[in-house]
Amino acid sequence: GIRFLLEQQLVLHDQIIDGAVMPADVFGLLSLNVKARDIADIAVAKACRNCKASVGVKPEVEVYSDPDNNTTFVQIPSHMEFILLQLLQNAIQNHVERYGTDAV
C-alpha cells in the first residue's frame, strides 16, 4: 500500500538523486533476480538464531530444493524474507512447545 510506495520513492530518490550505488538488478525495493532458495537460507539462519536466543537451542532446519533450478523472479526480497521468517519462527516455536527442547 502507501507504505510500500513511500519506501520505494525514498530508495529511488537515494539511487537517482544522491547517486547511491545499487546492483544493476535492483530497482528501488524491487529485485529483478530473486532466487527463492537464497531468501529461504537467510530466513532459516535468522529463525535458528532467534530460537537459540529465546530458548537456548538451535534447531536443525533443512531446506530442500532442486540444485539445478536457477529460476529467478521479480520480488521484494525484504518482504519475502519477513514472511518466511515469521512462518519459520512460528513453526519452530510450536515444535518446541509441543515436543520440548530435546526434540529440536
Residue pairs with C-beta under 8 A, 6 or more apart in sequence:
4 29
4 76
7 28
7 29
8 28
8 29
8 30
9 28
11 28
11 29
12 27
12 28
14 20
15 22
15 28
25 31
25 32
25 33
26 32
29 76
29 78
30 74
30 75
30 76
31 74
31 75
31 76
31 77
32 72
32 74
33 72
34 72
34 73
34 74
34 75
34 77
34 80
35 70
35 71
35 72
36 65
36 71
36 73
36 80
37 63
37 65
37 69
39 77
39 80
39 81
39 84
40 63
40 65
40 84
41 63
42 81
43 81
43 84
43 85
43 88
44 61
44 63
44 88
46 81
46 85
47 61
47 85
47 88
47 89
47 92
48 58
48 59
48 61
48 92
49 58
50 89
51 57
51 58
51 59
51 89
51 92
51 93
51 96
51 104
52 58
55 96
55 101
55 104
56 101
57 96
57 101
57 104
58 104
59 92
59 95
59 96
59 104
60 104
61 88
61 92
92 104
95 103
95 104
96 103
96 104
